[in-house]
Amino acid sequence: MCEEEIRQYEEIRKVVARARAVHIFGYHVVAYVLGNIFLGAWNIFTYQNRRDEVLWFWSPLIFWGGRCYHPLPAKHCALQRLVATG
């Protein structure tokens, strides 16, 4: 393989990796939103019907929402990979 083919291959590989990262990030956002809607509905339902004293669904909402902004290496967070590859 000549150098031009290798460069083209590397560029295509970067494009595919970015597309995959965006795709995976989208799945994680959907899972986060649906999971927290479920937890919030469950907590509000039990809060009203069983007279629970605590609305706890904010805890996982904040924890898992901030998880991606935790200072991890870029390879561990899809959002950081997206920002890094621009």
N, C-alpha and C positions, 0 to 999 in steps of 0.2 A: 504494500500500500504506500502511496506517496504521501507527502506531508499535507497536501490539499485535502485528500480523502480523510486523513486522520482529523484534521481541523473540522471538516464538515461533520464527521461522526461525533466529535466532542460537542459541537454546537447542537446537533440534534438530540444528543443525550441530555444536555442541559435543559432543552425545551421540554422533553418528555418528563424529566424529573420535576420541573416546575409545574407542569400540567397535573402530574400525579399528586404533588403536594397540595395544589389548589383543590383537587378532587377530594382528597382525604380530609383536608380542613373543612370542606363543606359538609361532609358526613359527620364530623365531630361537632360542628355548630348545630346541626339538626338534632343530634343526639342530646346535646346539652340543653337546647331549648325544650324539646319534648320531655326529657327527664325532669327538668325543673318545673314545667307546667304540671306534670303528674304529681310531683312532691308538694307543690304549692296547693293544688286542689285537694290532695289527701289531707294535708295539714289544716286547711281551712274547714274542710268537711268535719274532721274530728274536733276541731276547735269549737265549732258551732253546735255539734250534736252531743258530744261528750263533755262539754264544758271544760276542755283543756285550758290551762292558763298560759300556755306558751305558744307563740307562733315561731316555730323553729326552722321553717323552710328557708329563711334568709341565710342560715349558716352554710349549707351546702351550695347555695346560689353564689355567695361571695367566695367561698373557698375554691370551688371548681372554676369560677369565672376568673379569679386571679391566678389560677394555676399556670396558665399559658404565659403570664407576664413574669413569672418567677425566673430569676436569673439562671437559666439552664443553658448548656451549650446549644448552639443553633440546630444541631442535628436532632435534638429531642423535642422541638416544638415546631409544628408546621407553620404557625404564624411568623415565627422568627426566621424560618427558612424563606418564606415569601418576601419578607422585608429585606433580607440579606441579598436575595437574587434580583430584587427590584424588577 
